[in-house]
Every structure is written in structure tokens, then in C-alpha cells.
Amino acid sequence: MSFASLGLSAPILDAISEQGYASPSPIQLQAIPVVLEGKDVMAAAQTGTGKTAAFTLPILERLSKGDRARSNQARALILTPTRELAAQVGECVSIYSSKLPLRSTVVFGGVKINPQMMRLRRGVDVIVATPGRLLDLYNQNAVRFQDLEVLVLDEADRMLDMGFIHDIRKILDILPKRRQNLMFSATFSNDIRKLAKELVNNPVEISVSPPNTTAKTVKQWIHPVDKKQKSALLTQLIRDNNWDQALVFSRTKHGANRLTRQLCAKGINAAAIHGDKSQNARTKALADFKTGSVQILVATDIAARGIDIDQLPQVVNFDLPQVAEDYVHRIGRTGRAGAEGQAVSLVSADEFKLLADIERLIQKRLPREEIEGFEPEQRLPESRLPTQPVKARKPKKPKAAKSGEQREQDRKGEKKGPRQDGAARNNANAPRRQRRRGTGAGRPAPRKEAKSN
């Protein structure tokens, strides 16, 4: 099936063709027609499935049929959890609307607010924003939403993880009630469904892959190694495999900085990206990584959200993530849109529980490969996946219906109580009498405490 068969107009089809896309992905096939119909959507889609275009293309198609945005108004709002993801989505909007008379802008914190206010003054058809900066702009009367037609929550699961729920509720309060709502999330957890009750109305639910699955196009394996040897092993892997472009994940900001310094000291061009870096530094590092002037980008989980690089060949887990689901998000940066990719994890013995959690989540044992010269002194235990399926409980047999005579006997028995002979009554009361006496057969003698010296 082609994009033209989905009901998209010629200007958008031309923009898609210029990007080299010939046919829609599964999430695009399911979502685009539904969004064009104006229905609310809840879509479960992993990173790298083409979900951004799945909502961007039909939104632009709908907006192109309406009136232009008025001063300080926005017709479509796309909320994202991070600056990098906002920038990526904003770039997609700009590319696909390049042949349409529509205006769009991206707003997020960490940069001056005045230029953003100036861009909003004329009004925009699409605004891509992080929650905090959007509320700042609204409170300064820079943007209004009386004309809003569509709201998108992208990566809603990460928004909740990052504590944006209160900001999201504040934003929902200032939006018009009559609007189309689109929610995209990696998974539909109970918290996500609770939020959905406040957001979507009779949504069409879309799911293109089972939750917490990894792309089949990504080759995954681990290198057991002692923690103190990880940096040296990574350096050797980069050189031996001629990795020209690799995204390396560190668990902490401090660790990302330290690893970047170590790689640079070995003559490897590396840069770090995390929350403590200024927005200009993060933007420059990402741009240099995309162009190839930076060979290795070391990132934390939150900062990596929104990193979208065509044909990224290699992802490295220098540290395993604390949350198993983040492993799926991490390696989803490679093997996108059907391309092949590799994901290797450097795992030390103290990370065994994290590894076991990941393997249990993805229901797969990751192959292990020890590198000569880096055999770990502290062995990594063998992990085991549950092999026995959970037995289904047998349904209880229904009780046979009782006759009227039986029911009458039961009622009489309940009134009189169970009959006991004298011996049975004495035996039943014996423990109670013994307990009242304080000691004896029914109560053990008190233990003597050891004297302390």
C-alpha cells in the first residue's frame, strides 16, 4: 500500500517522496486514516516504528484544509517530554509541511524565551513544546488556545516517568474541550490508562507490536567484563570494529562526563549529552554526531529521548539501565525503519540482577562473548528464564442445586449449631482451659534469656 492510498494530498506526498519513503510503516497504515477521520487515538508504538510521521502527516493534511492561525493562536499542539524529542518532532513537521502554507515552531526551556514569544506573535499552525516552557509562554500571554483543533501527547509514558503529570493537567485545563486527542506511548500501563480517561474520548486503540519487544533487525549480545575494565574494552571495540558512529549509554551524568574524557584521552572524538549540559551544548553535540564530526556520543537515558539518526549502526550499553524497559528504548535508536543495527552491552558481575530483569522482560537470553584480555575476575552468573508456563487455574465446579427439603435442613442446622458429644466438646475446650491456667500442655514454658556479660 502507498501513502497516496491513505488520503494524503500531493504537497505532502511530494515531501514524503523527497525523504525517500515509498510505503508507510504498520503504525502509519493504522493511524493515518483514523486521525484523518478526526477520531481520538491511543497508539502503542515503540521507538523507531515511524510513529512521529503517523500523527504528523494526517495533522498537516487536516490543518491544510482550514483557516490560517490567528495572532498568538495555535491550531495544533504536540507535547513531548524532552527538548531533543521536541526538536526532532519539530524537524519532521517542518519537512513534511515544506510545500504547504503552514507555520510551525518548537519551544522548550534552556534557551531565551523572547525569540519564542516573537515567533508566536503571528500565530502558528503547529507548536511543538515541552510542558514547562509552554506554561511559561501561556502565563506571559504569548500563546492562546481558543482555536486549538488537535492535541498530541508523544511518549506519554516518559512524561509520567519524568513527573510531568501536574503540568499536563494544568495544560488540559487551559485547552478547549472540543478537540481531537492523540496519545502515543511505548506501553499502556495503568498510569497511562488513568491519564487517558482525562484526555481521550472513545479512542481507537492501535498497537503495532507487543509491549517491551525489541526489533528483530537489531543484533544483541553482551560482553562480560569487570567494571574497572569497561572503558579500556570500549576503546578496543571502537578501534577493532572501526565504529565510525556509536551511541553509548551511561547511567549517570557524572559517568557520561568521565567516559567522554577517557575516550578523548585515547584519541577518540567523543561528546557527552545529558541534563546538566546547556541546550546549546546539547544541540551542537547532537548536530556534530549526525554529521560525523563526533564519532561517539555518550548519553543518559533522558537526554537520548528524541535522538533520531538515520541508519545509526551501533548502540552500546556502557552501563545497564536501572529500569529494564529503558533497555528497549535504548536499543530502539538503532535498527529503525527496517534497517539493521547492533546493540552490545558491557556487563559486570554487580549488574547481574539488572541483566536478569532485562532478559525476563524481553523473554530472551542475550548471547555472551568474552573478549581475550578482558576476561572478568568476578564471573557473571548464568541467567535463567522461566521455562515452565504458568498453569491455568481450573474453574471451580458449580455446586449442585439443593432441593427445598435440603435447604430447610440446612437452615435448621444453622440455628441449632453443630452437635458434638461430650468427649469432643471437652477436647475442643481443653486448649482454652490450659491457656487460662497460664502454663501446661497448651502453652510452652517461657524461655530463659542468656545473661549478658
TINUZA-137476 format. One line per 5 residues: number of its first residue (from 1); their letters; for each residue x negated, y, z of C-alpha. Coordinates in Angstrom, 2 decimals, padded with zeros to 5 digits. Each point is the difference from the previous one (the first is absolute). Layout:
N
NUM	A	X:Y:Z  ... .
***
This chain:
453
1	MSFAS	000.00:000.00:000.00  -001.24:003.51:-000.84  000.25:003.30:001.88  002.30:001.30:-002.77  002.58:-002.67:000.84 .
6	LGLSA	000.25:001.38:003.56  001.63:003.24:-001.14  -002.96:002.40:000.18  -000.19:002.93:-002.42  -002.64:000.60:-002.68 .
11	PILDA	-002.13:002.57:001.94  -000.43:-002.42:002.92  -000.62:-002.96:-002.32  -002.73:001.98:-001.76  -001.67:000.78:003.34 .
16	ISEQG	000.16:-003.69:000.98  -001.48:-001.04:-003.33  -002.89:002.44:000.40  -000.89:-001.77:003.26  -000.26:-003.29:-001.86 .
21	YASPS	003.00:-001.74:001.59  001.99:-002.18:-002.40  002.50:-001.79:002.23  001.46:000.62:003.47  -001.04:-001.94:003.09 .
26	PIQLQ	002.56:-002.09:001.93  000.70:002.76:002.55  000.47:002.50:-002.83  002.35:-002.33:-001.85  002.24:-000.30:003.04 .
31	AIPVV	-000.20:003.50:001.44  000.12:002.36:-002.99  003.54:-000.88:-001.22  001.39:000.14:003.54  -001.56:003.40:000.73 .
36	LEGKD	001.27:001.34:-003.33  003.51:-000.99:001.09  -000.39:002.22:003.08  000.18:-002.83:002.54  -001.93:-000.14:003.28 .
41	VMAAA	-002.86:-002.51:000.02  -001.99:-001.98:002.58  -002.96:-001.55:-001.77  -002.61:-002.34:001.49  -003.12:000.24:-002.11 .
46	QTGTG	-003.66:-000.54:000.77  -002.76:002.38:-000.99  -001.02:-000.34:-003.64  003.39:-001.10:-001.36  000.74:003.24:-001.85 .
51	KTAAF	002.46:001.24:002.61  -000.96:003.68:-000.41  001.12:000.01:-003.63  003.06:-002.03:001.03  001.48:003.04:001.72 .
56	TLPIL	-001.88:002.82:-001.77  001.15:-000.82:-003.54  003.77:-000.18:000.66  -000.10:003.07:002.27  -001.65:002.05:-002.75 .
61	ERLSK	002.54:-001.32:-002.50  002.90:001.12:002.20  -001.52:003.39:000.81  -000.66:000.70:-003.69  003.75:-000.09:-000.61 .
66	GDRAR	000.85:002.66:002.62  -000.60:003.67:000.70  -003.46:001.33:000.86  -000.90:000.56:003.64  000.93:003.33:001.57 .
71	SNQAR	-002.38:002.15:002.03  -001.37:-001.81:003.10  002.18:-003.02:-000.76  -001.05:-003.62:-000.60  002.13:-002.48:-001.95 .
76	ALILT	-001.89:-003.17:000.95  -002.05:-000.69:003.14  -002.54:-002.84:000.25  -001.39:-000.59:003.51  -003.27:-001.89:000.48 .
81	PTREL	-001.95:-000.91:003.16  -003.45:001.25:-001.08  -001.59:002.80:-001.99  -001.70:-002.42:-002.37  003.26:-001.75:-000.84 .
86	AAQVG	001.71:003.37:-000.47  -002.73:001.03:-002.44  000.30:-003.29:-001.89  003.80:000.21:-000.29  -000.26:003.67:-001.00 .
91	ECVSI	-002.43:-000.96:-002.76  002.46:-002.60:-001.31  002.82:002.54:000.00  -002.19:002.47:-001.89  -001.05:-002.59:-002.60 .
96	YSSKL	003.46:-001.37:-000.74  001.64:003.45:-000.09  -002.69:001.52:-002.23  002.39:000.20:-002.96  002.98:001.24:002.03 .
101	PLRST	000.84:003.56:001.12  -000.22:-000.97:003.68  -002.09:001.47:002.83  -001.52:-002.08:002.79  -002.37:000.57:002.90 .
106	VVFGG	-001.77:-001.90:002.77  -000.20:001.31:003.58  -001.90:-001.44:002.97  -001.95:001.15:003.02  -003.71:000.59:000.33 .
111	VKINP	-000.02:002.78:-002.59  001.21:003.62:-000.04  003.76:000.36:000.00  000.28:003.33:-001.88  -000.74:-001.41:-003.49 .
116	QMMRL	002.65:-002.65:000.61  002.51:002.67:000.98  -000.76:001.92:-003.19  000.61:-003.07:-002.18  003.34:-000.63:001.70 .
121	RRGVD	001.20:003.57:-000.50  001.10:-000.68:-003.59  001.71:-003.21:001.04  -001.05:-003.53:-000.96  001.79:-002.96:-001.48 .
126	VIVAT	-002.12:-002.51:001.93  -001.88:000.53:003.26  -002.28:-002.73:001.34  -000.78:000.58:003.68  -001.25:-001.36:003.28 .
131	PGRLL	002.57:000.48:002.79  -001.92:002.42:002.23  -000.93:002.52:-002.69  003.50:-000.12:-001.49  001.51:001.01:003.35 .
136	DLYNQ	-002.56:002.82:000.30  001.03:001.34:-003.41  003.69:-000.31:000.83  -000.45:001.85:003.29  -001.69:002.84:-001.91 .
141	NAVRF	002.90:000.17:-002.48  -002.26:-001.05:-002.86  002.27:-002.84:-001.14  003.72:-000.69:000.16  002.02:-003.09:-000.85 .
146	QDLEV	003.53:001.11:-000.90  -000.58:-001.27:-003.56  -001.70:-003.27:000.98  001.20:-002.97:-002.06  -002.42:-002.83:000.88 .
151	LVLDE	-002.02:-001.02:003.08  -002.76:-002.64:-000.16  -001.78:-001.57:002.98  -003.13:-001.63:-001.37  -001.82:-002.58:002.17 .
156	ADRML	002.62:000.37:002.71  -001.63:-002.73:002.09  -003.23:001.98:000.26  001.94:003.15:000.94  001.45:-001.79:003.00 .
161	DMGFI	-003.40:-001.48:000.90  -001.48:003.51:000.01  002.71:001.39:002.27  001.85:002.17:-002.53  003.47:-001.15:001.03 .
166	HDIRK	000.80:003.22:001.89  -001.14:002.19:-002.91  002.02:-002.12:-002.41  003.14:000.45:002.09  -000.59:003.77:000.12 .
171	ILDIL	-000.29:000.04:-003.78  003.17:-002.06:-000.45  001.87:002.55:002.13  -000.88:002.87:-002.37  000.86:-001.83:-003.23 .
176	PKRRQ	003.44:000.04:-001.64  002.11:-003.07:000.75  000.89:-000.58:-003.66  -003.20:-001.31:-001.60  -001.55:-003.15:-001.41 .
181	NLMFS	-002.34:-001.85:002.38  -002.84:-002.31:-001.00  -002.05:-001.91:002.57  -003.13:-001.90:-001.01  -001.85:-002.15:002.52 .
186	ATFSN	-002.40:-002.94:000.00  002.37:-001.87:002.33  003.46:000.43:001.50  -000.69:-000.35:003.71  002.69:000.52:002.63 .
191	DIRKL	-001.27:003.56:000.55  000.25:000.73:-003.72  003.55:-001.31:-000.14  000.90:002.12:003.03  -001.32:003.08:-001.80 .
196	AKELV	001.83:-001.03:-003.16  003.33:000.23:001.83  -000.66:003.73:000.44  -001.12:000.46:-003.59  001.56:-002.15:-002.72 .
201	NNPVE	003.64:-000.66:-000.90  000.96:-003.40:-001.43  -003.50:-000.48:-001.40  -001.04:-002.40:-002.71  -002.73:-002.17:001.54 .
206	ISVSP	-002.92:-000.94:-002.23  -002.87:-002.34:000.80  -002.60:-001.04:-002.56  -002.23:-002.17:002.17  000.22:-001.82:003.32 .
211	PNTTA	-001.15:002.12:002.94  -003.68:-000.11:000.94  -001.12:-001.74:-003.17  -003.22:000.82:-001.82  -000.32:000.37:-003.76 .
216	KTVKQ	-000.94:-003.20:-001.82  -002.44:002.02:-002.10  -002.19:000.78:003.05  -002.72:-002.52:000.85  -000.46:-000.09:003.78 .
221	WIHPV	-002.78:-001.48:002.14  -002.03:000.69:003.13  -003.68:000.08:000.95  -000.56:-001.11:003.63  -002.73:002.24:001.45 .
226	DKKQK	-001.16:001.39:003.33  001.22:003.53:000.66  -003.54:001.43:000.19  -000.73:-001.37:-003.49  003.09:001.35:-001.77 .
231	SALLT	-001.60:003.18:-001.35  -003.01:-001.86:-001.41  002.25:-002.64:-001.58  002.22:002.64:-001.60  -003.07:001.71:-001.45 .
236	QLIRD	-001.19:-003.30:-001.49  003.43:-000.81:-001.45  000.22:003.42:-001.67  -003.42:-000.46:-001.62  000.20:-003.70:-000.88 .
241	NNWDQ	003.47:000.34:-001.56  -000.63:003.39:-001.62  003.11:001.51:001.55  000.39:003.37:-001.72  003.25:000.80:001.79 .
246	ALVFS	001.17:-001.51:003.28  002.46:001.15:002.65  -001.26:-001.00:003.46  002.30:000.00:003.04  -001.20:000.92:003.47 .
251	RTKHG	002.18:-000.35:003.09  -001.05:003.35:001.53  -000.99:003.48:-001.13  -003.30:-000.22:001.88  -000.72:-003.34:-001.62 .
256	ANRLT	000.73:001.44:-003.45  -002.45:002.85:000.57  -002.69:-002.34:001.35  000.32:-002.44:-002.89  -000.11:002.83:-002.55 .
261	RQLCA	-003.26:001.29:001.50  -001.49:-003.51:-000.05  000.92:-000.55:-003.65  -001.34:003.41:-001.05  -003.26:-000.77:001.84 .
266	KGINA	-000.33:-003.11:-002.20  000.40:002.08:-003.15  003.66:-000.86:-000.59  002.21:002.98:-000.87  002.82:-000.19:002.55 .
271	AAIHG	002.61:002.33:001.48  002.44:-000.31:002.91  003.66:000.94:000.07  002.03:000.15:003.22  002.27:002.23:002.07 .
276	DKSQN	-002.77:002.11:001.54  -001.28:001.09:-003.40  001.29:003.30:-001.38  002.49:-000.24:-002.84  -002.51:001.50:-002.43 .
281	ARTKA	-002.61:-002.61:001.01  002.52:-002.83:-000.39  001.16:001.26:-003.38  -003.58:000.37:-001.25  -001.05:-003.46:001.24 .
286	LADFK	002.98:-001.62:-001.71  -000.57:001.93:-003.23  -003.70:-000.93:-000.04  000.90:-003.65:000.62  002.45:000.00:-002.91 .
291	TGSVQ	-002.55:001.53:-002.38  -002.75:-002.37:001.14  -002.37:002.55:001.53  000.69:-001.69:003.36  -000.61:-003.74:-000.13 .
296	ILVAT	001.43:-001.08:003.37  002.96:001.63:001.75  000.26:-000.88:003.70  003.53:000.57:001.30  002.24:-000.55:003.00 .
301	DIAAR	003.46:-001.52:-000.48  002.02:003.20:000.26  -002.31:002.02:-002.27  000.11:-002.74:-002.65  003.76:000.28:-000.37 .
306	GIDID	000.58:001.57:-003.39  -003.35:-000.95:-001.51  001.02:-001.08:-003.48  -002.88:-000.86:-002.30  000.51:-001.76:-003.30 .
311	QLPQV	-001.90:-003.27:-000.30  -001.64:000.24:003.45  -002.03:-003.23:-000.06  -001.04:-000.46:003.62  001.40:000.41:003.51 .
316	VNFDL	-002.15:-000.85:003.04  001.26:-000.43:003.55  -003.08:001.01:001.98  002.22:-000.32:003.10  003.20:-002.02:000.08 .
321	PQVAE	003.07:002.12:000.81  001.63:-000.17:003.43  003.41:-000.50:-001.64  000.22:-002.94:-002.38  002.43:001.79:-002.34 .
326	DYVHR	-002.68:002.62:-000.71  -002.08:-002.73:-001.65  002.70:-000.29:-002.67  000.04:003.77:-000.49  -003.80:000.15:-000.19 .
331	IGRTG	-000.54:-002.62:-002.66  002.99:001.38:-001.92  -002.35:002.76:-001.18  -001.49:-002.48:-002.48  001.69:-002.39:-002.41 .
336	RAGAE	002.64:002.58:-000.87  002.41:-000.17:-002.92  -001.13:-003.52:-000.87  -003.72:000.79:-000.09  -002.49:-002.29:001.72 .
341	GQAVS	-001.75:001.04:003.19  -002.10:-001.31:002.86  000.39:000.39:003.76  -002.79:-001.18:002.30  -000.02:000.22:003.79 .
346	LVSAD	-003.07:000.02:002.25  001.18:-001.85:003.11  -001.84:-000.40:003.31  000.88:-002.49:002.73  001.70:002.62:002.18 .
351	EFKLL	002.48:000.65:-002.85  001.25:-003.58:-000.13  003.42:000.82:001.49  000.48:002.80:-002.56  -000.93:-002.44:-002.77 .
356	ADIER	002.41:-002.63:001.32  002.80:002.59:000.11  -000.68:000.98:-003.62  -000.07:-003.60:-001.23  003.20:-000.78:001.87 .
361	LIQKR	001.67:003.06:-001.54  -000.96:-000.74:-003.60  000.32:-003.78:000.52  -003.39:-000.63:-001.53  -003.42:-001.03:001.31 .
366	LPREE	-002.63:002.32:-001.43  -003.01:-001.81:-001.50  -003.26:000.45:001.92  -003.42:000.55:-001.50  -003.14:000.44:002.07 .
371	IEGFE	-002.79:002.04:-001.58  -003.54:-001.31:000.33  -001.93:002.07:002.49  003.21:001.22:001.67  001.23:-003.21:001.61 .
376	PEQRL	001.69:001.07:003.25  -001.49:-000.92:003.36  003.50:000.13:001.49  002.02:-002.43:-002.08  003.39:001.03:-001.28 .
381	PESRL	002.53:-002.62:001.19  002.05:-001.88:-002.56  003.50:001.38:-000.34  003.07:-002.16:-000.32  003.28:000.80:-001.62 .
386	PTQPV	003.17:-001.58:001.39  000.55:-003.09:-002.16  003.20:-001.32:001.52  003.15:001.72:-001.20  002.31:001.24:002.70 .
391	KARKP	002.66:-002.61:000.61  003.51:001.20:-000.53  002.22:-000.40:003.00  002.76:-002.53:-000.40  003.44:001.54:000.38 .
396	KKPKA	001.87:-001.05:003.09  002.76:-002.49:-000.55  003.41:001.61:000.46  001.89:-001.21:003.00  003.03:-002.13:-000.73 .
401	AKSGE	003.31:001.67:000.69  001.52:-001.14:003.26  003.54:-001.18:000.41  002.44:001.88:002.21  -000.24:-002.75:002.64 .
406	QREQD	-003.81:000.25:000.07  000.11:003.79:000.34  002.46:-000.35:002.89  -002.34:-002.45:001.77  -002.93:002.38:-000.49 .
411	RKGEK	001.94:002.86:001.58  000.89:-002.14:003.02  -003.63:-001.08:000.35  -001.17:003.64:-000.04  002.42:000.91:002.80 .
416	KGPRQ	-000.94:-002.94:002.24  -003.71:000.01:-000.78  -002.12:-003.11:-000.54  000.60:-002.77:002.51  -002.97:-001.35:001.97 .
421	DGAAR	-000.16:-002.83:002.51  -001.45:000.63:003.43  -003.49:-001.30:-000.84  -000.23:002.18:-003.06  001.12:003.08:001.96 .
426	NNANA	-002.56:-000.71:002.71  -002.79:-000.41:-002.55  000.99:003.17:-001.78  -000.04:002.02:003.23  -003.17:-001.52:001.42 .
431	PRRQR	-002.48:002.40:-001.62  002.05:002.99:001.17  -000.02:-001.22:003.62  -003.70:-000.66:-000.16  -000.68:003.48:-001.31 .
436	RRGTG	002.00:001.52:002.86  -002.11:-001.90:002.56  -003.10:001.73:-001.33  -002.18:-003.05:-000.71  000.41:-003.61:-000.86 .
441	AGRPA	000.51:-002.00:-003.14  001.66:002.86:-001.86  -002.76:002.56:000.65  -003.74:-000.43:-000.24  -002.13:000.87:003.02 .
446	PRKEA	-001.73:003.39:-000.24  -003.54:-000.12:-001.42  -002.90:001.01:002.19  -001.91:002.97:-001.37  -003.74:-000.26:-000.28 .
451	KSN	-001.78:002.20:002.47  -002.15:002.71:-001.46  -003.50:000.35:001.30 .
***
